[in-house]
């Protein structure tokens, strides 16, 4: 399911960055961790984490993972897309502040 979500997201993203940027799937950090998607677009770099919703604890681990990636890439803002298939889900976009770092999380 997570792989399918990544494909759909990249289908949306590809026409936006076409000819103006690049994206990298599962790029490795210096300590050999794998990021989900890195986007280089118009001189800026964006780190994206894609997750299936498996509860709050799993989501918080994903946020921690993304914060670590931001440290590796010396960025202050990261993005997380959570695919939630619960019938009573609360969809939308929210910003979370962790000191100087900001995570923008979209729940779909």
DSSP file (Angstrom, degrees, kcal/mol; ACC not computed):
  #  RESIDUE AA STRUCTURE BP1 BP2  ACC     N-H-->O    O-->H-N    N-H-->O    O-->H-N    TCO  KAPPA ALPHA  PHI   PSI    X-CA   Y-CA   Z-CA
    1    1 A X     >        0   0    0      0, 0.0     4,-2.4     0, 0.0     5,-0.2   0.000 360.0 360.0 360.0 -40.4    0.0    0.0    0.0
    2    2 A X  H  >  +     0   0    0      1,-0.2     4,-2.1     2,-0.2     5,-0.1   0.895 360.0  51.0 -65.8 -38.1    2.8    2.4    0.8
    3    3 A X  H  > S+     0   0    0      2,-0.2     4,-2.1     1,-0.2    -1,-0.2   0.908 110.1  49.2 -64.4 -41.7    4.5    1.7   -2.5
    4    4 A X  H  > S+     0   0    0      1,-0.2     4,-2.3     2,-0.2    -2,-0.2   0.904 109.6  52.3 -64.3 -40.9    1.2    2.4   -4.3
    5    5 A X  H  X S+     0   0    0     -4,-2.4     4,-2.3     1,-0.2    -1,-0.2   0.888 107.9  51.9 -60.6 -39.4    0.8    5.6   -2.4
    6    6 A X  H  X S+     0   0    0     -4,-2.1     4,-2.6     2,-0.2    -2,-0.2   0.914 108.6  50.9 -63.6 -42.8    4.3    6.7   -3.5
    7    7 A X  H  X S+     0   0    0     -4,-2.1     4,-2.1     1,-0.2    -2,-0.2   0.923 111.1  47.4 -61.7 -44.3    3.5    6.0   -7.1
    8    8 A X  H  X S+     0   0    0     -4,-2.3     4,-1.5     2,-0.2    -1,-0.2   0.906 112.1  50.3 -63.5 -40.9    0.3    8.1   -7.0
    9    9 A X  H  X S+     0   0    0     -4,-2.3     4,-2.3     1,-0.2    -2,-0.2   0.921 110.9  48.5 -63.4 -43.1    2.2   10.9   -5.2
   10   10 A X  H  X S+     0   0    0     -4,-2.6     4,-2.9     1,-0.2    -1,-0.2   0.828 105.4  58.5 -68.2 -31.5    4.9   10.9   -7.9
   11   11 A X  H  X S+     0   0    0     -4,-2.1     4,-0.6     1,-0.2    -1,-0.2   0.871 111.7  42.4 -61.9 -35.9    2.3   10.9  -10.7
   12   12 A X  H  X S+     0   0    0     -4,-1.5     4,-0.5    -3,-0.2    -2,-0.2   0.892 118.9  44.3 -73.1 -42.0    1.1   14.1   -9.2
   13   13 A X  H >X S+     0   0    0     -4,-2.3     4,-1.8     1,-0.2     3,-0.9   0.859  97.6  71.1 -75.2 -38.3    4.6   15.6   -8.5
   14   14 A X  H 3X S+     0   0    0     -4,-2.9     4,-1.1     1,-0.3    -1,-0.2   0.865  97.5  47.6 -54.2 -47.4    6.3   14.7  -11.8
   15   15 A X  H 3< S+     0   0    0     -4,-0.6    -1,-0.3     1,-0.2    -2,-0.1   0.807 109.9  56.0 -66.1 -25.7    4.4   17.2  -14.1
   16   16 A X  H << S+     0   0    0     -3,-0.9    -1,-0.2    -4,-0.5    -2,-0.2   0.922 117.2  32.0 -70.1 -43.8    5.1   20.0  -11.5
   17   17 A X  H >X S+     0   0    0     -4,-1.8     3,-2.2     3,-0.1     4,-2.1   0.465  84.9 137.8 -94.6  -0.4    8.8   19.6  -11.5
   18   18 A X  T 3< S-     0   0    0     -4,-1.1     4,-0.1     1,-0.3    -3,-0.1  -0.225  84.7  -7.9 -51.8 117.9    9.2   18.5  -15.1
   19   19 A X  T 34 S+     0   0    0      2,-0.4    -1,-0.3     1,-0.1     3,-0.1   0.311 130.8  68.9  79.5  -9.4   12.2   20.2  -16.6
   20   20 A X  T <4 S-     0   0    0     -3,-2.2    22,-1.4     1,-0.1     2,-0.3   0.514 108.3  -4.6-116.2 -11.2   12.7   22.4  -13.5
   21   21 A X  E  <  -A   41   0A   0     -4,-2.1    -2,-0.4    20,-0.2     2,-0.3  -0.915  59.9-121.4-163.0-173.4   13.8   19.9  -10.9
   22   22 A X  E     -A   40   0A   0     18,-2.2    18,-2.9    -2,-0.3     2,-0.3  -0.927  11.8-149.5-138.5 161.0   14.5   16.3  -10.0
   23   23 A X  E     -A   39   0A   0     -2,-0.3     2,-0.4    16,-0.2    16,-0.2  -0.981   5.8-155.2-133.1 152.8   13.3   13.8   -7.5
   24   24 A X  E     -A   38   0A   0     14,-2.7    14,-2.3    -2,-0.3     2,-0.5  -0.990   9.2-145.3-128.3 131.1   15.1   10.9   -5.9
   25   25 A X  E    S-A   37   0A   0     -2,-0.4    12,-0.2     1,-0.2    11,-0.2  -0.841  79.4  -7.8-100.7 131.2   13.4    7.9   -4.4
   26   26 A X  S    S-     0   0    0     10,-2.3    -1,-0.2    -2,-0.5    10,-0.2   0.893  82.3-174.2  51.6  48.5   15.0    6.2   -1.3
   27   27 A X        -     0   0    0     -3,-0.4     8,-2.8     8,-0.2     2,-0.3  -0.471  22.3-119.8 -68.6 143.2   18.1    8.4   -1.4
   28   28 A X  B     -F   34   0B   0      6,-0.2     6,-0.2    -2,-0.1     2,-0.1  -0.668  17.9-144.6 -90.5 140.1   20.7    7.3    1.2
   29   29 A X    >   -     0   0    0      4,-2.6     3,-1.8    -2,-0.3    40,-0.0  -0.362  38.9 -92.2 -87.2 177.2   21.9    9.6    4.0
   30   30 A X  T 3  S+     0   0    0      1,-0.3    -1,-0.1     2,-0.1    -2,-0.0   0.816 128.5  52.0 -63.4 -30.6   25.5    9.5    5.2
   31   31 A X  T 3  S-     0   0    0      2,-0.0    -1,-0.3     1,-0.0    -3,-0.0   0.151 123.4-105.0 -94.4  21.8   24.6    7.0    7.9
   32   32 A X  S <  S+     0   0    0     -3,-1.8     2,-0.2     1,-0.2    -2,-0.1   0.619  72.8 142.3  70.4  18.3   22.9    4.7    5.3
   33   33 A X        -     0   0    0      1,-0.0    -4,-2.6    36,-0.0     2,-0.5  -0.538  47.7-127.2 -79.5 158.2   19.3    5.5    6.2
   34   34 A X  B     -F   28   0B   0     -6,-0.2    -6,-0.2    -2,-0.2     2,-0.2  -0.933  14.0-153.0-114.3 120.4   16.9    5.8    3.3
   35   35 A X        -     0   0    0     -8,-2.8    -9,-0.3    -2,-0.5    -8,-0.2  -0.542  17.0-132.1 -81.6 155.1   14.6    8.8    2.8
   36   36 A X  S    S-     0   0    0     12,-0.5   -10,-2.3     1,-0.3     2,-0.4   0.984  80.9  -5.6 -72.7 -58.5   11.4    8.2    0.9
   37   37 A X  E     -AB  25  48A   0     11,-1.9    11,-3.0   -12,-0.2     2,-0.4  -0.995  55.3-169.2-143.2 132.7   11.5   11.1   -1.6
   38   38 A X  E     -AB  24  47A   0    -14,-2.3   -14,-2.7    -2,-0.4     2,-0.5  -0.985  13.7-163.0-116.5 131.6   13.9   14.1   -2.0
   39   39 A X  E     -AB  23  46A   0      7,-2.8     7,-2.8    -2,-0.4     2,-0.6  -0.968  10.1-165.0-119.3 127.8   12.9   16.8   -4.4
   40   40 A X  E     +AB  22  45A   0    -18,-2.9   -18,-2.2    -2,-0.5     2,-0.4  -0.961  24.2 165.0-105.3 118.8   15.2   19.4   -5.9
   41   41 A X  E >   -AB  21  44A   0      3,-2.7     3,-1.8    -2,-0.6   -20,-0.2  -0.955  61.1 -22.3-144.5 119.2   13.1   22.2   -7.4
   42   42 A X  T 3  S-     0   0    0    -22,-1.4   -21,-0.1    -2,-0.4     3,-0.1   0.873 126.9 -46.2  50.0  46.7   14.2   25.7   -8.4
   43   43 A X  T 3  S+     0   0    0      1,-0.3     2,-0.3     0, 0.0    -1,-0.3   0.461 119.5 103.4  81.6   1.2   17.3   25.7   -6.2
   44   44 A X  E <   -B   41   0A   0     -3,-1.8    -3,-2.7     2,-0.0     2,-0.4  -0.821  59.1-142.1-114.0 156.6   15.5   24.4   -3.1
   45   45 A X  E     -B   40   0A   0     -2,-0.3     2,-0.4    -5,-0.2    -5,-0.2  -0.960  13.6-168.4-120.1 137.0   15.6   20.9   -1.6
   46   46 A X  E     -B   39   0A   0     -7,-2.8    -7,-2.8    -2,-0.4     2,-0.5  -0.979   9.1-152.7-126.9 134.8   12.5   19.2    0.0
   47   47 A X  E     -B   38   0A   0     30,-0.5    32,-2.3    -2,-0.4     2,-0.4  -0.929  16.5-171.4-108.8 127.4   12.5   16.0    2.1
   48   48 A X  E     -Bc  37  79A   0    -11,-3.0   -11,-1.9    -2,-0.5   -12,-0.5  -0.959  11.2-163.8-123.7 137.0    9.3   14.0    2.0
   49   49 A X  E     - c   0  80A   0     30,-2.5    32,-2.5    -2,-0.4     2,-0.5  -0.977   8.1-159.8-117.1 129.5    8.3   11.0    4.2
   50   50 A X  E     + c   0  81A   0     -2,-0.5     2,-0.3    30,-0.2    32,-0.2  -0.944  18.8 172.2-112.8 127.4    5.4    8.9    3.0
   51   51 A X  E     - c   0  82A   0     30,-2.9    32,-3.2    -2,-0.5     2,-0.4  -0.966  33.3-128.9-136.7 148.3    3.7    6.7    5.6
   52   52 A X  E     - c   0  83A   0     -2,-0.3     2,-0.6    30,-0.2    32,-0.2  -0.781  42.7-108.1 -85.8 141.2    0.7    4.5    6.1
   53   53 A X        +     0   0    0     30,-3.0    32,-0.3    -2,-0.4     3,-0.1  -0.609  51.8 156.4 -74.1 118.9   -1.3    5.4    9.2
   54   54 A X        -     0   0    0      1,-0.6     4,-0.3    -2,-0.6    -1,-0.1  -0.045  64.4 -65.8-131.2  28.7   -0.8    2.6   11.8
   55   55 A X     >  -     0   0    0      1,-0.1     4,-2.0     2,-0.1    -1,-0.6  -0.303  61.4 -68.2 108.2 167.6   -1.6    4.6   14.9
   56   56 A X  H  > S+     0   0    0      1,-0.2     4,-2.7     2,-0.2     5,-0.2   0.883 126.2  53.6 -62.7 -42.3   -0.1    7.5   16.8
   57   57 A X  H  > S+     0   0    0      1,-0.2     4,-1.9     2,-0.2    -1,-0.2   0.923 111.4  45.8 -62.0 -44.2    3.0    5.8   18.0
   58   58 A X  H  > S+     0   0    0     -4,-0.3     4,-1.8     1,-0.2    -1,-0.2   0.893 112.8  51.5 -64.2 -39.8    4.0    4.7   14.4
   59   59 A X  H  X S+     0   0    0     -4,-2.0     4,-2.1     1,-0.2    -2,-0.2   0.901 107.9  51.5 -64.1 -41.9    3.2    8.3   13.2
   60   60 A X  H  X S+     0   0    0     -4,-2.7     4,-2.2     1,-0.2    -1,-0.2   0.863 107.4  52.8 -64.9 -35.9    5.4    9.8   15.9
   61   61 A X  H  X S+     0   0    0     -4,-1.9     4,-2.3     2,-0.2    -1,-0.2   0.893 108.2  51.7 -64.4 -38.2    8.3    7.5   14.8
   62   62 A X  H  X S+     0   0    0     -4,-1.8     4,-2.3     2,-0.2    -2,-0.2   0.886 108.5  50.4 -64.1 -39.2    7.8    8.7   11.3
   63   63 A X  H  X S+     0   0    0     -4,-2.1     4,-2.3     2,-0.2    -2,-0.2   0.905 110.6  49.6 -64.5 -40.9    8.0   12.3   12.5
   64   64 A X  H  X S+     0   0    0     -4,-2.2     4,-2.0     2,-0.2    -2,-0.2   0.892 109.7  51.9 -63.2 -40.0   11.2   11.5   14.3
   65   65 A X  H  X S+     0   0    0     -4,-2.3     4,-2.0     2,-0.2    -2,-0.2   0.928 110.1  48.4 -60.0 -46.9   12.6    9.9   11.2
   66   66 A X  H  X S+     0   0    0     -4,-2.3     4,-2.3     1,-0.2    -2,-0.2   0.892 108.4  53.7 -64.2 -40.4   11.8   13.0    9.2
   67   67 A X  H  X S+     0   0    0     -4,-2.3     4,-1.7     1,-0.2    -1,-0.2   0.893 108.1  50.9 -60.4 -39.6   13.4   15.3   11.8
   68   68 A X  H  X S+     0   0    0     -4,-2.0     4,-2.0     1,-0.2    -1,-0.2   0.898 108.9  51.1 -64.8 -40.1   16.6   13.2   11.5
   69   69 A X  H  X S+     0   0    0     -4,-2.0     4,-2.2     1,-0.2    -2,-0.2   0.897 106.3  54.8 -63.8 -39.4   16.6   13.5    7.7
   70   70 A X  H  X>S+     0   0    0     -4,-2.3     5,-2.5     1,-0.2     4,-0.5   0.894 106.9  51.1 -61.4 -39.0   16.2   17.3    8.1
   71   71 A X  H ><5S+     0   0    0     -4,-1.7     3,-0.8     3,-0.2    -1,-0.2   0.919 109.1  51.0 -61.9 -43.3   19.3   17.3   10.2
   72   72 A X  H 3<5S+     0   0    0     -4,-2.0    -2,-0.2     1,-0.2    -1,-0.2   0.877 117.4  38.3 -61.8 -38.3   21.3   15.3    7.6
   73   73 A X  H 3<5S-     0   0    0     -4,-2.2    -1,-0.2    -5,-0.1    -2,-0.2   0.365 108.9-121.6 -96.5   4.7   20.3   17.7    4.8
   74   74 A X  T <<5 +     0   0    0     -3,-0.8     2,-0.3    -4,-0.5    -3,-0.2   0.913  64.1 141.1  55.6  48.1   20.6   20.8    7.0
   75   75 A X      < -     0   0    0     -5,-2.5    -1,-0.2    -6,-0.1    -2,-0.1  -0.831  47.3-156.8-117.2 156.6   16.9   21.8    6.4
   76   76 A X  S    S+     0   0    0     -2,-0.3    26,-2.7     1,-0.2     2,-0.4   0.454  77.2  55.2-109.6  -4.7   14.4   23.4    8.7
   77   77 A X  E     + d   0 102A   0     24,-0.2   -30,-0.5    -7,-0.1     2,-0.3  -0.994  58.8 172.5-136.2 131.9   11.2   22.2    7.0
   78   78 A X  E     - d   0 103A   0     24,-2.4    26,-2.7    -2,-0.4     2,-0.4  -0.871  19.6-136.0-133.2 166.9   10.0   18.8    6.0
   79   79 A X  E     -cd  48 104A   0    -32,-2.3   -30,-2.5    -2,-0.3     2,-0.4  -0.964  12.9-172.0-130.6 139.3    6.9   17.2    4.6
   80   80 A X  E     -cd  49 105A   0     24,-2.7    26,-2.9    -2,-0.4     2,-0.6  -0.997   7.5-161.5-133.6 131.5    5.0   14.0    5.5
   81   81 A X  E     -cd  50 106A   0    -32,-2.5   -30,-2.9    -2,-0.4     2,-0.5  -0.963  10.8-164.7-111.5 120.4    2.1   12.4    3.7
   82   82 A X  E     -cd  51 107A   0     24,-3.1    26,-2.7    -2,-0.6     2,-0.7  -0.926   9.5-150.2-108.5 122.1    0.1   10.0    5.8
   83   83 A X  E     -c   52   0A   0    -32,-3.2   -30,-3.0    -2,-0.5     2,-0.5  -0.828  19.8-174.9 -91.9 112.7   -2.3    7.6    4.0
   84   84 A X        +     0   0    0     -2,-0.7     5,-0.1   -32,-0.2   -30,-0.1  -0.942  18.1 180.0-116.4 120.1   -5.1    6.9    6.5
   85   85 A X        +     0   0    0     -2,-0.5     2,-0.2   -32,-0.3    -1,-0.1   0.273  42.2 123.1-102.7  10.0   -7.7    4.3    5.5
   86   86 A X    >   -     0   0    0      1,-0.1     3,-1.2     2,-0.1    -2,-0.1  -0.481  63.8-134.7 -69.7 141.8   -9.8    4.6    8.7
   87   87 A X  T 3  S+     0   0    0      1,-0.3    -1,-0.1    -2,-0.2    -3,-0.0   0.812 104.7  46.9 -67.9 -29.3  -13.4    5.6    8.1
   88   88 A X  T 3  S+     0   0    0      2,-0.1    -1,-0.3     0, 0.0    -2,-0.1   0.025  84.6 142.8-101.5  27.3  -13.3    8.2   11.0
   89   89 A X    <   -     0   0    0     -3,-1.2     2,-0.7    -5,-0.1    18,-0.0  -0.225  50.8-132.5 -66.7 156.5  -10.1    9.8    9.9
   90   90 A X        -     0   0    0      2,-0.0     2,-0.1     0, 0.0    -1,-0.1  -0.903  29.1-162.2-110.9 100.7   -9.5   13.5   10.2
   91   91 A X        +     0   0    0     -2,-0.7     2,-0.3    17,-0.1    17,-0.2  -0.389  35.6  82.8 -82.5 160.9   -8.0   14.6    6.8
   92   92 A X  E    S-E  107   0A   0     15,-1.9    15,-3.1    -2,-0.1     2,-0.4  -0.854  71.2 -70.6 141.8-174.0   -6.2   17.8    6.3
   93   93 A X  E     +E  106   0A   0     -2,-0.3     2,-0.3    13,-0.2    13,-0.2  -0.946  42.2 177.5-119.1 136.6   -2.8   19.6    6.5
   94   94 A X  E     -E  105   0A   0     11,-2.4    11,-3.0    -2,-0.4     2,-0.5  -0.982  22.0-136.1-138.3 151.6   -1.2   20.6    9.8
   95   95 A X  E     -E  104   0A   0     -2,-0.3     2,-0.4     9,-0.2     9,-0.2  -0.911  17.1-165.9-108.2 133.4    2.1   22.2   10.8
   96   96 A X  E     -E  103   0A   0      7,-3.0     7,-3.0    -2,-0.5     2,-0.5  -0.971   8.0-149.4-119.1 132.0    4.1   20.9   13.7
   97   97 A X  E     +E  102   0A   0     -2,-0.4     2,-0.4     5,-0.2     5,-0.2  -0.878  16.4 177.0-104.4 131.0    6.9   22.8   15.3
   98   98 A X  E >   -E  101   0A   0      3,-3.1     3,-1.9    -2,-0.5     2,-0.4  -0.785  67.4 -68.4-128.2  84.3    9.9   21.0   16.9
   99   99 A X  T 3  S-     0   0    0     -2,-0.4    -1,-0.1     1,-0.3     0, 0.0  -0.550 118.4 -11.7  66.4-123.3   12.2   23.8   18.0
  100  100 A X  T 3  S+     0   0    0     -2,-0.4    -1,-0.3    -3,-0.1     2,-0.2   0.640 122.9  90.5 -80.6 -15.3   13.6   25.3   14.8
  101  101 A X  E <   - E   0  98A   0     -3,-1.9    -3,-3.1   -24,-0.1     2,-0.4  -0.586  58.4-162.1 -88.3 144.0   12.2   22.5   12.6
  102  102 A X  E     -dE  77  97A   0    -26,-2.7   -24,-2.4    -2,-0.2     2,-0.5  -0.992   0.5-162.3-125.3 129.6    8.7   22.6   11.1
  103  103 A X  E     -dE  78  96A   0     -7,-3.0    -7,-3.0    -2,-0.4     2,-0.6  -0.947   4.7-157.5-110.4 130.5    6.9   19.5    9.8
  104  104 A X  E     -dE  79  95A   0    -26,-2.7   -24,-2.7    -2,-0.5     2,-0.5  -0.937  16.5-169.1-105.8 116.3    4.0   19.9    7.4
  105  105 A X  E     -dE  80  94A   0    -11,-3.0   -11,-2.4    -2,-0.6     2,-0.5  -0.922  10.0-165.6-114.5 127.2    1.9   16.8    7.5
  106  106 A X  E     -dE  81  93A   0    -26,-2.9   -24,-3.1    -2,-0.5     2,-0.6  -0.940   6.1-159.2-108.3 127.1   -0.9   16.0    5.1
  107  107 A X  E      dE  82  92A   0    -15,-3.1   -15,-1.9    -2,-0.5   -24,-0.2  -0.933 360.0 360.0-108.3 119.9   -3.3   13.2    6.1
  108  108 A X              0   0    0    -26,-2.7   -25,-0.2    -2,-0.6    -1,-0.1   0.337 360.0 360.0-124.4 360.0   -5.2   11.8    3.2
